[in-house]
């Protein structure tokens, strides 16, 4: 594309050209179908291994009907922020149900998992405080830390020795916070939450975990990482999202009542941005009902993931150290990953390349997102496409 620029914007065109030359330019595909295991991308029917729709709920009839019923009764939007006139009985009901579901003292919901982090971190720490943050934490955690104006101390990924060392070296502080992703979205590994809790208790530091990719995936019936490790009531703050496995959109912060009440007073996205819409809240409530009544979808998700991992390894792909349904097919350089994704799409499989800055340079990959919406034949078709493209591009011998 030839851009029309002037002296104020030419640098942007130059940067975009550099991204394209390095194979780092993100081409955004358009989906022209409901989100599901099979979708239509740019007019082409394909298998979908790109989305975070872990349980296949984004197009589930029960969620759609729940949203329609709620629209008929409540309308579409709340029309205000939660603290003025935007809190509907549906919001209160969802927060109560989520607290029961997650065995937490209380829950506050926000517009997304991203805004949940932006609300929580700056409300708990500020200038003069210290945050110990895992080096591979999600961008929303990083942005929340930056907004807080606290000192950010990064520790090596999942390295408890380095965390202890950084804590010992940091003597100048008022309050302190340890924050980590629960499931690391690019690698699929899990935070050592019991060990993080021990460190936090030893040093009397608040502990926060962002369980965006654990909601609906880890724990009994998808109750998340705190349930997975049996740490109810011990982790101070558990952030999550309803924008992935729950099939809708919205953020969750679960934890001690005193912290949740404080967020209602000082969480800026809660105070200054309109509440979750009616259909989203209703759909999330229906998702909670489904997860409470059956673990069928969670079981199917893990069964599909286990099969894909086994077969990918048999084919000879490097899939890193994932212990979740996220499978990173490690390819190294961004241009190779881009071409691999392009050839997969030509063979009917939608799986996007992930490169810098989402992952480090030289760590480009295809991130395969397994879901409960995939059948056995879907998995077989995807594996055949990966094998074919892998051999064409010299990734497999």
Order of alpha helices (4+ residues) and beta strands (2+ residues): alpha-beta-beta-alpha-alpha-beta-alpha-beta-alpha-beta-alpha-beta-alpha-beta-alpha-beta-beta-alpha-alpha-alpha-alpha-beta-alpha-beta-beta-beta-alpha
